[in-house]
Amino acid sequence: MLLELTIKDFAIIDNLHLQLHRLFNVFTGETGAGKSIIIDAVNTLLGGKIGAEYVRAGCERASVEGVFSVGALPPISGNLLPFAADDLDDNLYERRSNGSGTMFEALDTAQAQSAQRMQVDAASADASLALAALLHEYDITPEDGQLILSRDIFRSGRTVARINGRAYSQLILQQVASWLVDIHGQSEHMSLLRPEQHVNFLDRYAELLSLRAQLATKVTEWRNARKTLQEMQKNERDQARRAEFLRYEIEEIEKAQLQPAEIEELEQERKVLSNAERLRELCLLVYGAIKGTDIGGDDFKPALDQLRVAQRSLNELARLDKDLKEYADNLAEAIYRLEDVASGISGYESDIEDNPRRLGEIEERLDLISKLKRKYGSTIEEILKRAAEDQAELESIINRDEVIARLQQQDNQFRQEIGLIAQQLSTRRSEAAERLSTAMEEQLNDLNMKRARFSVEIEQIPDEQGVPASVNGRPEQYYACDLTGIDRVQFLIAPNPGEPFKPLTKIASGGETSRLMLALKTILASADATPTLIFDEIDAGISGQSGQIVGAKLWMLTQNHQVICVTHLPQIAAFADTHYNVNKQIFDERTITIVNELRPEQRVREIAHIMGGNVTEFSMKSAEELLARSYLWKESLQLRYARSVDILPMTRRPGDSHSHE
């Protein structure tokens, strides 16, 4: 729900901070005081179109910020994201950067990913899950169960949207906000005016969301399987070219006869052959230093000669003092080891040879491996894995007819299973559509739209590639089917007698759409997904008793929603749990909008003012009576509700209000 709203330098509002409450919030005030500007500001916050003309004169930018409570959202895994079959690559055989393998692996991957993704269909079956998935997709984390949405409008016309202080596009702001607020009276954000949402309203009313989720799971699996089948059925020439290409890769890799550790061995051998002359020089130096050579000077004494002199002296010491025998033995061992080193170095030097031919072979081999690495993988292991994947894919192409037959059988099975569920959905929707139409007309009659007729149009689109179903007793036929089923649902209305039904998106006025939405929200009260409902223009064309009925229905929505309403009718305002007065004043030759949360005695005066303009003793008494009746009605209804669900009433008494500016 919307907890706080801050508006700065927006139209005639210089700096306004509102704390909103859980139940029924009502705004009243003189025409032109700024009530609609507040709604415009909220509309801006939700990503609506806005121009530089809304920036307060003399200011460089306007800003709107809203703090929303979203509560504890369900945890979302990495794969739980909005998904459609079209997300798959156009060519399942196309190589990925990591060298992914066969079409079967691609299909398995797609099915695993979609198993959870499809749950977040735009069908809105689970609002908290859908919002959680949307936030996860855009890496948005609620802080203490809250989201802070803001938008800046600059004098240049540029706007900047933020969520929890981080900049996002206007589209993302709209997507997130659509799960938080429904504005009725501003067509951009009214879900009733989006035909694609009508099936969601009907399914909530008919309690079909669980069945529809089952169908969506099947449809997602079917789409993935069908995409694989279509890839398999591509032109024979394409398949032949692909098979030939795979054979070429396999042959090229196998011909190389790669060994996992051969690169290191070859590079070591190349290093030795490339440095043969230097190795001989070093061997001679080592050997000469140990045993001596003819190239040494007259005063050069090899290490072994000097050690043997030391050995003779140490042996004599050991004969005189047995405690030194250990040192004598150690020196003898050292001389023995040094002789062994000299012998080994001499043998190594004798084996060194110049072999340009072998060196050339090594260079050629390493060059071949380098070329294969550039084409198939960064290591020999990856190259060999690529060959194995190519072989598996080649076998699947060779066995193509068998695979196609299996996939066709699977496709037919999916179509039959989906058709049965879709037919059941369609039947129950048709039954619910009649009940919903009757209920809507009863509600509209209460809302001063007497003799208005409401209808739910349900159509199906024939498609030979769709699913089989028998609709309304007609012979079985194949229909197009998506995640919601085979039905295309649209609400129709005939506001006046003698007029034909037309889509309500084309003919309903702002006031009519607000009342239509109020009627629908009343019917769908407990199943509706949006936490905050804002009604503007809902009192257009009604008064008196009708206004009282509208007020009662608005208040009843607070059992499941936070409700915000702008009204000129005292009958509606009397049902408010929190009442705000909007007025404009002039300070330093500038007009500003001020909003006050009214105390009980202030509410009486405001209601009296709305009732007759001039506040008199009679209008004050009438206002007190109107507020008392509304309060008693709410208390009575709340007590009945409390008994039915065994909870305490949540109605806040008038004295619980406080004032702020």
Secondary structure per residue as TSV (DSSP state, phi and psi in degrees):
chain	resnum	aa	ss	phi	psi
A	1	M	-	360.0	163.0
A	2	L	E	-83.3	114.4
A	3	L	E	-90.8	-45.2
A	4	E	E	-139.4	147.4
A	5	L	E	-135.3	124.3
A	6	T	E	-121.2	126.4
A	7	I	E	-126.5	127.6
A	8	K	E	-129.6	131.6
A	9	D	E	51.2	43.1
A	10	F	E	-112.7	111.4
A	11	A	T	56.6	-120.0
A	12	I	T	-97.9	10.5
A	13	I	E	-94.4	120.2
A	14	D	E	-89.1	-47.5
A	15	N	E	-158.2	107.0
A	16	L	E	-128.5	128.4
A	17	H	E	-125.8	119.7
A	18	L	E	-115.1	138.1
A	19	Q	E	-108.3	115.4
A	20	L	-	-97.8	161.5
A	21	H	-	-117.3	170.8
A	22	R	S	-66.4	-35.5
A	23	L	S	-97.8	-119.7
A	24	F	E	-101.5	110.5
A	25	N	E	-104.9	124.9
A	26	V	E	-120.7	137.2
A	27	F	E	-114.2	126.9
A	28	T	E	-129.6	164.2
A	29	G	E	160.1	170.5
A	30	E	-	-63.6	153.1
A	31	T	T	-60.3	131.5
A	32	G	T	88.1	0.1
A	33	A	S	-72.7	-23.5
A	34	G	S	125.4	9.8
A	35	K	H	-61.8	-47.1
A	36	S	H	-66.9	-28.2
A	37	I	H	-65.2	-36.0
A	38	I	H	-63.1	-42.8
A	39	I	H	-65.0	-40.0
A	40	D	H	-59.8	-38.6
A	41	A	H	-65.2	-42.1
A	42	V	H	-64.8	-41.6
A	43	N	H	-58.6	-39.2
A	44	T	H	-64.0	-42.1
A	45	L	H	-62.2	-29.0
A	46	L	T	-87.6	6.8
A	47	G	T	95.6	13.0
A	48	G	-	-70.7	164.3
A	49	K	-	-67.2	139.5
A	50	I	-	-150.0	146.7
A	51	G	-	-118.3	170.9
A	52	A	G	-66.4	-17.1
A	53	E	G	-65.4	-15.1
A	54	Y	G	-84.0	-8.8
A	55	V	B	-74.7	127.0
A	56	R	-	-56.8	139.0
A	57	A	T	-55.1	132.6
A	58	G	T	88.1	-1.1
A	59	C	-	-112.6	155.4
A	60	E	S	-89.5	-23.3
A	61	R	E	-156.5	156.1
A	62	A	E	-113.7	154.6
A	63	S	E	-143.4	146.6
A	64	V	E	-133.5	134.7
A	65	E	E	-136.6	136.2
A	66	G	E	-129.8	137.1
A	67	V	E	-105.1	120.6
A	68	F	E	-115.1	137.5
A	69	S	E	-92.5	125.5
A	70	V	-	-113.5	-4.7
A	71	G	-	67.8	-159.7
A	72	A	-	-89.3	112.4
A	73	L	-	-89.0	153.0
A	74	P	-	-67.1	148.6
A	75	P	-	-67.4	146.7
A	76	I	-	-122.7	128.6
A	77	S	-	-80.0	169.4
A	78	G	T	-61.1	-26.0
A	79	N	T	-94.7	-4.8
A	80	L	-	-82.9	76.6
A	81	L	S	-132.4	157.5
A	82	P	-	-57.0	138.7
A	83	F	-	-145.1	145.1
A	84	A	-	-138.9	155.2
A	85	A	G	-58.9	-28.3
A	86	D	G	-66.2	-12.1
A	87	D	G	-67.0	-18.9
A	88	L	S	-69.7	154.4
A	89	D	-	-62.0	148.9
A	90	D	S	-63.9	-30.2
A	91	N	-	-124.4	108.3
A	92	L	T	-66.7	-17.9
A	93	Y	T	-85.5	-13.3
A	94	E	S	-62.1	137.2
A	95	R	-	-72.3	131.5
A	96	R	-	-85.8	169.5
A	97	S	T	-64.3	-26.1
A	98	N	T	-97.1	8.8
A	99	G	-	72.0	38.9
A	100	S	-	-62.0	157.6
A	101	G	-	-95.3	-121.9
A	102	T	-	-77.9	171.4
A	103	M	H	-65.2	-29.1
A	104	F	H	-67.7	-38.9
A	105	E	H	-64.3	-40.1
A	106	A	H	-62.5	-41.2
A	107	L	H	-65.3	-45.1
A	108	D	H	-59.8	-41.8
A	109	T	H	-62.9	-45.7
A	110	A	H	-62.7	-41.2
A	111	Q	H	-68.1	-38.9
A	112	A	H	-63.7	-40.8
A	113	Q	H	-68.5	-38.4
A	114	S	H	-79.0	-16.7
A	115	A	H	-55.1	-37.4
A	116	Q	H	-99.5	-32.4
A	117	R	H	-57.8	-40.4
A	118	M	G	-63.4	-18.2
A	119	Q	G	-63.8	-20.0
A	120	V	G	-102.9	38.5
A	121	D	-	-56.9	148.5
A	122	A	T	-61.6	-0.6
A	123	A	T	-66.7	-12.0
A	124	S	-	64.6	31.4
A	125	A	S	-62.6	-35.7
A	126	D	S	-132.2	103.1
A	127	A	H	-62.9	-44.3
A	128	S	H	-65.9	-37.9
A	129	L	H	-67.1	-42.6
A	130	A	H	-64.2	-44.0
A	131	L	H	-64.0	-43.1
A	132	A	H	-61.3	-40.9
A	133	A	H	-67.0	-38.9
A	134	L	H	-64.7	-43.8
A	135	L	H	-64.9	-38.8
A	136	H	H	-64.4	-40.8
A	137	E	H	-61.1	-38.3
A	138	Y	T	-99.1	12.2
A	139	D	T	57.4	47.9
A	140	I	-	-109.3	124.7
A	141	T	-	-115.5	118.7
A	142	P	-	-59.9	142.5
A	143	E	B	-106.4	116.5
A	144	D	T	55.4	39.5
A	145	G	T	71.9	21.1
A	146	Q	E	-130.5	150.2
A	147	L	E	-118.7	137.0
A	148	I	E	-112.9	110.9
A	149	L	E	-100.4	137.6
A	150	S	E	-146.0	158.4
A	151	R	E	-150.8	131.6
A	152	D	E	-107.0	136.4
A	153	I	E	-117.5	120.7
A	154	F	E	-97.3	158.2
A	155	R	T	-58.0	-28.0
A	156	S	T	-73.8	-12.2
A	157	G	S	101.7	-12.6
A	158	R	-	-72.9	145.0
A	159	T	E	-126.5	152.0
A	160	V	E	-130.0	123.8
A	161	A	E	-103.8	141.1
A	162	R	E	-136.2	147.2
A	163	I	E	-128.1	119.4
A	164	N	T	52.9	40.3
A	165	G	T	83.2	-4.8
A	166	R	E	-105.3	135.6
A	167	A	E	-72.7	135.7
A	168	Y	E	-137.0	165.6
A	169	S	-	-72.5	162.0
A	170	Q	H	-61.5	-35.8
A	171	L	H	-63.5	-43.6
A	172	I	H	-65.7	-40.7
A	173	L	H	-58.4	-43.6
A	174	Q	H	-62.4	-43.1
A	175	Q	H	-62.1	-46.1
A	176	V	H	-67.3	-45.7
A	177	A	H	-64.5	-28.6
A	178	S	T	-62.9	-22.0
A	179	W	T	-90.6	-3.1
A	180	L	T	-108.4	-37.5
A	181	V	E	-139.7	141.0
A	182	D	E	-121.7	115.7
A	183	I	E	-97.7	126.2
A	184	H	E	-110.9	111.5
A	185	G	S	128.7	-17.7
A	186	Q	-	-117.3	106.4
A	187	S	G	-60.6	-27.0
A	188	E	G	-59.7	-35.1
A	189	H	G	-111.7	11.0
A	190	M	-	-89.0	111.7
A	191	S	G	-62.0	-25.7
A	192	L	G	-65.1	-25.6
A	193	L	G	-92.0	7.9
A	194	R	-	-107.7	102.5
A	195	P	G	-53.7	-31.6
A	196	E	G	-65.8	-16.0
A	197	Q	G	-88.1	-12.4
A	198	H	H	-63.7	-37.2
A	199	V	H	-64.3	-30.5
A	200	N	H	-69.4	-42.4
A	201	F	H	-59.3	-46.7
A	202	L	H	-63.9	-42.0
A	203	D	H	-69.6	-33.1
A	204	R	H	-65.7	-43.4
A	205	Y	H	-61.5	-42.1
A	206	A	H	-84.6	-0.9
A	207	E	T	57.0	51.5
A	208	L	-	-110.4	6.6
A	209	L	H	-62.7	-37.0
A	210	S	H	-66.0	-45.4
A	211	L	H	-64.4	-38.6
A	212	R	H	-66.6	-34.1
A	213	A	H	-64.1	-38.4
A	214	Q	H	-61.3	-44.1
A	215	L	H	-64.1	-42.2
A	216	A	H	-60.8	-38.2
A	217	T	H	-61.0	-46.9
A	218	K	H	-64.8	-42.2
A	219	V	H	-63.8	-39.9
A	220	T	H	-63.3	-44.5
A	221	E	H	-62.9	-41.2
A	222	W	H	-63.6	-44.0
A	223	R	H	-59.1	-43.9
A	224	N	H	-65.3	-44.5
A	225	A	H	-64.0	-40.9
A	226	R	H	-67.0	-37.3
A	227	K	H	-61.7	-41.0
A	228	T	H	-63.8	-42.9
A	229	L	H	-60.7	-42.9
A	230	Q	H	-63.9	-38.4
A	231	E	H	-63.6	-38.9
A	232	M	H	-66.9	-29.9
A	233	Q	T	-90.9	11.3
A	234	K	S	-62.8	169.9
A	235	N	-	-49.9	135.1
A	236	E	H	-55.6	-36.9
A	237	R	H	-63.7	-38.5
A	238	D	H	-62.6	-42.3
A	239	Q	H	-64.9	-41.0
A	240	A	H	-64.4	-42.8
A	241	R	H	-61.7	-41.0
A	242	R	H	-63.9	-43.1
A	243	A	H	-63.6	-41.9
A	244	E	H	-63.5	-40.1
A	245	F	H	-63.5	-42.1
A	246	L	H	-64.3	-41.2
A	247	R	H	-61.1	-41.1
A	248	Y	H	-61.2	-46.0
A	249	E	H	-61.8	-46.5
A	250	I	H	-61.2	-45.8
A	251	E	H	-63.3	-41.9
A	252	E	H	-63.2	-40.7
A	253	I	H	-72.5	-43.9
A	254	E	H	-66.8	-37.2
A	255	K	H	-61.0	-30.0
A	256	A	H	-72.4	-19.5
A	257	Q	T	48.3	55.4
A	258	L	-	-69.3	144.0
A	259	Q	-	-118.0	138.8
A	260	P	T	-52.6	-39.4
A	261	A	T	-107.8	13.8
A	262	E	H	-73.5	-24.3
A	263	I	H	-61.0	-46.1
A	264	E	H	-63.3	-41.0
A	265	E	H	-66.3	-42.9
A	266	L	H	-65.2	-42.8
A	267	E	H	-63.3	-35.0
A	268	Q	H	-68.3	-43.9
A	269	E	H	-64.7	-39.3
A	270	R	H	-62.3	-38.6
A	271	K	H	-63.4	-40.5
A	272	V	H	-66.9	-48.0
A	273	L	H	-65.5	-34.8
A	274	S	H	-72.0	-17.7
A	275	N	T	-122.7	33.8
A	276	A	H	-60.1	-48.2
A	277	E	H	-61.7	-43.7
A	278	R	H	-66.4	-36.1
A	279	L	H	-64.0	-40.9
A	280	R	H	-63.6	-42.4
A	281	E	H	-59.8	-45.1
A	282	L	H	-66.0	-37.5
A	283	C	H	-64.0	-42.3
A	284	L	H	-63.4	-40.1
A	285	L	H	-64.2	-43.8
A	286	V	H	-64.8	-46.0
A	287	Y	H	-63.7	-42.9
A	288	G	H	-64.7	-38.4
A	289	A	H	-66.0	-28.3
A	290	I	H	-88.2	-48.3
A	291	K	H	-114.5	-15.1
A	292	G	-	93.8	151.8
A	293	T	-	-142.2	172.1
A	294	D	T	-69.5	-17.5
A	295	I	T	-84.9	-6.0
A	296	G	S	-73.4	156.3
A	297	G	-	-76.9	171.9
A	298	D	T	-63.4	-30.7
A	299	D	T	-91.2	1.6
A	300	F	-	-79.5	129.7
A	301	K	-	-121.5	115.1
A	302	P	-	-60.6	157.7
A	303	A	H	-60.8	-40.2
A	304	L	H	-65.7	-39.8
A	305	D	H	-60.7	-45.0
A	306	Q	H	-68.1	-35.5
A	307	L	H	-69.6	-32.9
A	308	R	H	-68.6	-35.5
A	309	V	H	-60.8	-45.5
A	310	A	H	-64.1	-34.8
A	311	Q	H	-65.6	-42.5
A	312	R	H	-61.0	-42.4
A	313	S	H	-67.5	-40.5
A	314	L	H	-69.9	-34.3
A	315	N	H	-63.2	-41.0
A	316	E	H	-65.2	-38.7
A	317	L	H	-60.6	-40.1
A	318	A	H	-67.5	-33.4
A	319	R	H	-66.9	-34.6
A	320	L	H	-79.7	-31.9
A	321	D	-	-138.5	107.5
A	322	K	G	-62.3	-20.2
A	323	D	G	-64.0	-17.9
A	324	L	G	-94.3	3.2
A	325	K	H	-62.8	-35.2
A	326	E	H	-63.3	-38.6
A	327	Y	H	-67.0	-38.5
A	328	A	H	-63.3	-43.4
A	329	D	H	-63.2	-42.4
A	330	N	H	-62.4	-40.6
A	331	L	H	-66.5	-39.3
A	332	A	H	-61.5	-41.2
A	333	E	H	-64.2	-39.7
A	334	A	H	-63.7	-41.9
A	335	I	H	-63.9	-39.6
A	336	Y	H	-63.0	-44.9
A	337	R	H	-66.5	-38.6
A	338	L	H	-66.3	-38.4
A	339	E	H	-62.8	-37.4
A	340	D	H	-65.6	-40.1
A	341	V	H	-62.1	-45.7
A	342	A	H	-61.5	-42.1
A	343	S	H	-64.1	-42.7
A	344	G	H	-65.0	-41.6
A	345	I	H	-64.8	-37.7
A	346	S	H	-64.2	-43.6
A	347	G	H	-65.4	-39.4
A	348	Y	H	-62.6	-41.6
A	349	E	H	-64.9	-35.4
A	350	S	H	-67.5	-29.7
A	351	D	H	-83.1	-15.1
A	352	I	-	-68.8	131.2
A	353	E	-	-143.7	152.6
A	354	D	-	-81.2	123.9
A	355	N	-	-137.2	75.2
A	356	P	H	-57.7	-32.8
A	357	R	H	-64.1	-47.6
A	358	R	H	-64.9	-38.1
A	359	L	H	-62.0	-39.8
A	360	G	H	-64.3	-39.7
A	361	E	H	-61.7	-41.2
A	362	I	H	-64.9	-43.4
A	363	E	H	-61.1	-42.8
A	364	E	H	-62.9	-42.1
A	365	R	H	-64.6	-44.6
A	366	L	H	-65.8	-34.4
A	367	D	H	-66.6	-40.7
A	368	L	H	-61.5	-45.3
A	369	I	H	-63.8	-39.1
A	370	S	H	-62.1	-41.6
A	371	K	H	-63.4	-42.4
A	372	L	H	-64.7	-36.7
A	373	K	H	-64.9	-39.3
A	374	R	H	-64.3	-31.2
A	375	K	H	-90.0	-36.0
A	376	Y	H	-124.7	-12.1
A	377	G	-	163.5	159.6
A	378	S	S	-82.7	-11.8
A	379	T	S	-135.7	164.2
A	380	I	H	-61.9	-37.1
A	381	E	H	-60.7	-41.8
A	382	E	H	-67.3	-36.5
A	383	I	H	-64.0	-44.5
A	384	L	H	-65.2	-36.5
A	385	K	H	-64.8	-38.8
A	386	R	H	-61.6	-42.0
A	387	A	H	-61.7	-41.2
A	388	A	H	-64.8	-40.5
A	389	E	H	-65.9	-41.0
A	390	D	H	-61.0	-40.6
A	391	Q	H	-63.6	-41.5
A	392	A	H	-64.7	-41.6
A	393	E	H	-68.1	-39.2
A	394	L	H	-61.2	-41.6
A	395	E	H	-64.1	-36.8
A	396	S	H	-66.6	-34.1
A	397	I	H	-71.7	-41.4
A	398	I	H	-60.5	-39.9
A	399	N	T	-92.3	27.4
A	400	R	H	-56.0	-45.8
A	401	D	H	-59.9	-42.1
A	402	E	H	-65.3	-41.4
A	403	V	H	-66.5	-43.2
A	404	I	H	-60.7	-42.3
A	405	A	H	-60.9	-41.0
A	406	R	H	-67.0	-41.4
A	407	L	H	-69.1	-35.1
A	408	Q	H	-64.7	-40.6
A	409	Q	H	-63.6	-41.5
A	410	Q	H	-64.8	-39.1
A	411	D	H	-61.9	-46.0
A	412	N	H	-63.0	-38.8
A	413	Q	H	-65.1	-42.7
A	414	F	H	-59.5	-46.1
A	415	R	H	-62.1	-40.2
A	416	Q	H	-66.4	-45.9
A	417	E	H	-63.9	-44.1
A	418	I	H	-66.5	-39.7
A	419	G	H	-58.8	-40.6
A	420	L	H	-63.3	-45.0
A	421	I	H	-67.2	-43.3
A	422	A	H	-62.8	-38.5
A	423	Q	H	-65.2	-41.5
A	424	Q	H	-63.4	-43.1
A	425	L	H	-59.7	-45.6
A	426	S	H	-62.9	-42.2
A	427	T	H	-62.1	-45.9
A	428	R	H	-70.0	-31.3
A	429	R	H	-66.3	-42.2
A	430	S	H	-61.4	-41.6
A	431	E	H	-64.9	-43.9
A	432	A	H	-69.0	-31.0
A	433	A	H	-61.5	-39.6
A	434	E	H	-65.4	-43.7
A	435	R	H	-65.1	-41.4
A	436	L	H	-65.2	-40.1
A	437	S	H	-61.9	-44.9
A	438	T	H	-63.1	-45.4
A	439	A	H	-64.4	-39.1
A	440	M	H	-65.1	-41.9
A	441	E	H	-65.6	-35.0
A	442	E	H	-65.7	-43.2
A	443	Q	H	-65.6	-42.5
A	444	L	H	-65.1	-33.8
A	445	N	H	-62.0	-41.1
A	446	D	H	-64.6	-28.7
A	447	L	T	-95.9	25.6
A	448	N	T	65.7	27.3
A	449	M	-	-113.3	56.1
A	450	K	T	-63.4	141.6
A	451	R	T	68.4	6.4
A	452	A	-	-71.9	140.8
A	453	R	E	-113.6	142.1
A	454	F	E	-126.6	138.8
A	455	S	E	-142.8	150.5
A	456	V	E	-110.3	114.2
A	457	E	E	-89.3	126.4
A	458	I	E	-123.6	117.3
A	459	E	E	-125.8	158.7
A	460	Q	E	-126.0	148.4
A	461	I	-	-106.9	113.8
A	462	P	E	-59.6	140.2
A	463	D	E	-160.0	114.5
A	464	E	E	-62.5	-21.1
A	465	Q	E	-93.3	7.2
A	466	G	E	-90.0	-146.2
A	467	V	E	-115.9	150.1
A	468	P	E	-81.6	138.4
A	469	A	E	-159.9	150.0
A	470	S	-	-107.4	114.7
A	471	V	-	-108.7	129.5
A	472	N	T	53.0	39.2
A	473	G	T	78.6	-0.7
A	474	R	-	-76.2	159.1
A	475	P	-	-58.2	153.3
A	476	E	-	-59.7	137.5
A	477	Q	E	-145.0	159.9
A	478	Y	E	-94.4	132.1
A	479	Y	E	-127.3	150.7
A	480	A	-	-63.0	142.4
A	481	C	-	-140.1	132.6
A	482	D	B	-120.6	-162.7
A	483	L	T	-65.2	-17.6
A	484	T	T	-98.0	-9.7
A	485	G	B	119.8	-158.3
A	486	I	S	-96.5	-5.4
A	487	D	E	-92.5	139.5
A	488	R	E	-110.1	110.3
A	489	V	E	-102.9	135.9
A	490	Q	E	-146.9	137.8
A	491	F	E	-85.8	135.8
A	492	L	E	-121.3	153.3
A	493	I	E	-145.1	145.2
A	494	A	E	-123.4	93.9
A	495	P	-	-63.7	-29.3
A	496	N	S	-125.2	147.4
A	497	P	T	-57.5	142.7
A	498	G	T	87.0	-9.5
A	499	E	-	-93.8	145.0
A	500	P	-	-74.8	163.0
A	501	F	-	-68.4	137.0
A	502	K	E	-138.0	156.8
A	503	P	E	-57.1	130.2
A	504	L	H	-65.3	-19.6
A	505	T	H	-66.6	-18.8
A	506	K	H	-101.1	-23.9
A	507	I	H	-123.0	-15.4
A	508	A	-	-78.3	136.6
A	509	S	-	-80.4	174.6
A	510	G	H	-59.1	-46.0
A	511	G	H	-65.5	-39.8
A	512	E	H	-66.2	-42.8
A	513	T	H	-65.5	-34.4
A	514	S	H	-63.0	-43.5
A	515	R	H	-71.2	-35.7
A	516	L	H	-60.8	-44.4
A	517	M	H	-66.4	-38.7
A	518	L	H	-61.4	-43.1
A	519	A	H	-61.3	-45.5
A	520	L	H	-67.7	-42.2
A	521	K	H	-63.5	-35.7
A	522	T	H	-63.4	-42.9
A	523	I	H	-69.0	-37.7
A	524	L	T	-97.5	16.9
A	525	A	T	-40.8	-55.7
A	526	S	T	-79.3	-19.9
A	527	A	T	-96.5	-8.9
A	528	D	-	-69.9	147.6
A	529	A	-	-94.3	-26.4
A	530	T	-	-84.2	126.0
A	531	P	S	-72.3	-32.5
A	532	T	E	-118.5	127.0
A	533	L	E	-115.9	129.4
A	534	I	E	-117.8	125.8
A	535	F	E	-114.3	123.6
A	536	D	-	-126.5	143.3
A	537	E	S	68.7	11.8
A	538	I	T	-69.6	-20.4
A	539	D	T	-93.8	8.6
A	540	A	T	-64.1	122.9
A	541	G	T	81.9	10.1
A	542	I	-	-128.5	161.2
A	543	S	-	-163.2	174.6
A	544	G	H	55.9	-127.8
A	545	Q	H	-59.8	-38.9
A	546	S	H	-61.5	-38.3
A	547	G	H	-62.9	-38.5
A	548	Q	H	-65.8	-38.9
A	549	I	H	-65.1	-42.8
A	550	V	H	-61.1	-44.0
A	551	G	H	-59.9	-42.8
A	552	A	H	-63.7	-42.4
A	553	K	H	-67.1	-39.7
A	554	L	H	-61.0	-43.8
A	555	W	H	-65.9	-36.4
A	556	M	H	-62.7	-27.0
A	557	L	G	-65.9	-19.3
A	558	T	G	-70.2	-8.8
A	559	Q	G	-62.9	-27.3
A	560	N	T	-128.9	-5.2
A	561	H	S	-141.4	159.2
A	562	Q	E	-86.7	129.6
A	563	V	E	-118.4	130.7
A	564	I	E	-122.9	131.5
A	565	C	E	-139.0	137.0
A	566	V	E	-103.4	125.2
A	567	T	-	-146.0	158.1
A	568	H	S	-111.6	-0.9
A	569	L	-	-96.4	128.0
A	570	P	H	-65.0	-32.2
A	571	Q	H	-62.9	-35.4
A	572	I	H	-77.3	-44.6
A	573	A	H	-60.0	-30.3
A	574	A	T	-65.5	-21.5
A	575	F	T	-86.3	-3.0
A	576	A	-	-63.3	143.3
A	577	D	S	-88.9	-29.7
A	578	T	E	-134.3	127.9
A	579	H	E	-118.6	127.2
A	580	Y	E	-115.8	139.5
A	581	N	E	-105.6	131.3
A	582	V	E	-110.8	124.5
A	583	N	E	-144.0	160.5
A	584	K	E	-115.7	143.5
A	585	Q	E	-134.4	163.2
A	586	I	E	-112.5	122.2
A	587	F	E	-127.7	127.8
A	588	D	T	50.9	46.5
A	589	E	T	63.6	20.1
A	590	R	E	-123.7	137.6
A	591	T	E	-87.9	131.3
A	592	I	E	-132.4	154.4
A	593	T	E	-98.7	133.5
A	594	I	E	-123.0	137.2
A	595	V	E	-121.4	127.9
A	596	N	E	-119.7	134.6
A	597	E	E	-82.2	124.2
A	598	L	-	-86.1	140.0
A	599	R	-	-79.9	167.5
A	600	P	H	-53.1	-47.1
A	601	E	H	-68.7	-30.0
A	602	Q	H	-70.6	-33.6
A	603	R	H	-62.7	-42.1
A	604	V	H	-58.7	-46.1
A	605	R	H	-65.3	-40.4
A	606	E	H	-64.7	-42.8
A	607	I	H	-63.6	-42.6
A	608	A	H	-61.7	-39.6
A	609	H	H	-65.2	-41.9
A	610	I	H	-64.7	-35.1
A	611	M	H	-68.5	-35.9
A	612	G	H	-143.8	3.3
A	613	G	S	85.5	-74.5
A	614	N	S	-82.5	131.8
A	615	V	-	-85.1	118.8
A	616	T	-	-123.4	171.2
A	617	E	H	-60.0	-38.5
A	618	F	H	-67.1	-44.6
A	619	S	H	-67.4	-33.5
A	620	M	H	-63.7	-43.1
A	621	K	H	-65.6	-41.7
A	622	S	H	-62.3	-39.8
A	623	A	H	-64.8	-41.7
A	624	E	H	-61.0	-42.3
A	625	E	H	-65.2	-41.1
A	626	L	H	-63.7	-44.0
A	627	L	H	-64.7	-39.8
A	628	A	H	-64.5	-44.0
A	629	R	H	-62.3	-43.6
A	630	S	H	-64.3	-42.5
A	631	Y	H	-63.1	-45.8
A	632	L	H	-63.3	-38.9
A	633	W	H	-63.1	-45.0
A	634	K	H	-64.1	-42.6
A	635	E	H	-62.8	-43.0
A	636	S	H	-63.7	-46.4
A	637	L	H	-64.9	-38.6
A	638	Q	H	-68.2	-36.6
A	639	L	H	-65.1	-40.4
A	640	R	H	-64.2	-40.9
A	641	Y	H	-65.0	-41.0
A	642	A	H	-61.7	-41.6
A	643	R	H	-64.7	-36.6
A	644	S	H	-72.2	-29.9
A	645	V	H	-114.5	4.0
A	646	D	T	59.9	48.7
A	647	I	-	-131.4	167.2
A	648	L	-	-80.9	151.5
A	649	P	-	-60.7	147.0
A	650	M	-	-109.3	2.4
A	651	T	-	-63.1	129.3
A	652	R	-	-88.1	130.7
A	653	R	-	-69.8	153.5
A	654	P	G	-53.1	-35.9
A	655	G	G	-69.4	-6.5
A	656	D	G	-82.3	-5.9
A	657	S	-	-74.1	162.7
A	658	H	-	-142.6	161.7
A	659	S	-	-104.5	144.9
A	660	H	-	-155.0	167.4
A	661	E	-	-121.6	360.0
